[in-house]
């Protein structure tokens, strides 16, 4: 009697999990009879009765409750009914409840369900969490049996951002293109359009002194629900990395592993590309940029006036 609580704002990943369960639980000939979906305003008592009913014909039964009321505060009567249902669920039934928001673990209903359920988060990764984006690329590549080089994974994460559906589509396309061999960064650059706006593109625009592009990218990020605090934090992290690489290379350090270790970079192979990124940036300019970014970070973290961020971006581009 598997019970799943899938929560998060990535509808595509939740739908993929549901599709996988349909394949595993339902017999194709009886799927229409043994799959039930109850919207949030449906009769919850009917859904609970359906869950304990034996499947018709072969295969199992799958009961799906999207944005389920059962993950919220329940009256005593419904709470008792939920407990009775959970205890009576046959092994042939799979119950799936979803919620956009993380279920409140303090609620009696959630505590009860979690005693029996597998809870999994399916949330969009913030664009500034690049390490997590790359990790998700590798996880999805593994699921699809696509071999990616480390640089290819980073390129694909930069191109697709936190769009899981596009990532799956691009991985399938790359798998066909590579035709059995490993996928390299050159393949990603050739086959995948970089359509995702990321704070790293914003950092690049600032580094290039392109104020108009920087403002457009910042507005695009905010339109995609990225907060000013996270955007600026990513800019600080990126320019700090560039500053470290520029300073160490300027001191004559030639060992990429040594630079990666001191700069806190996990993948030493990135240093080659970081050297190229900072080639046109002077050390004094990077130092001035860092000072201004840290001042801007303090402003956004302390609730300062955010209406002047465009002005800050222009000043950063003119340094």
Secondary structure, DSSP 8 states (H G I E B T S, - for coil): --EEEEESS-HHHHHHHHHHHHHHHB-GGGHHHHEEE--TTS-HHHHHHHHHS--SSSB-EEEEETT-GGGS---HHHHHHHHHHHHH--TTEEEEEEESS---TTSHHHHHHHTTEEEEE-----TT-HHHHHHHHHHHHHHTT--B-HHHHHHHHHHHTT-HHHHHHHHHHHHHHHTTS-B-HHHHHHH-------HHHHHHHHHTT-HHHHHHHHHHHHHTT--HHHHHHHHHHHHHHHHHHHHHHHTT---HHHHHHHHT-S-TTHHHHHHHHHTTS-HHHHHHHHHHHHHHHHHHHTT--GGGHHHHHHHHHH-
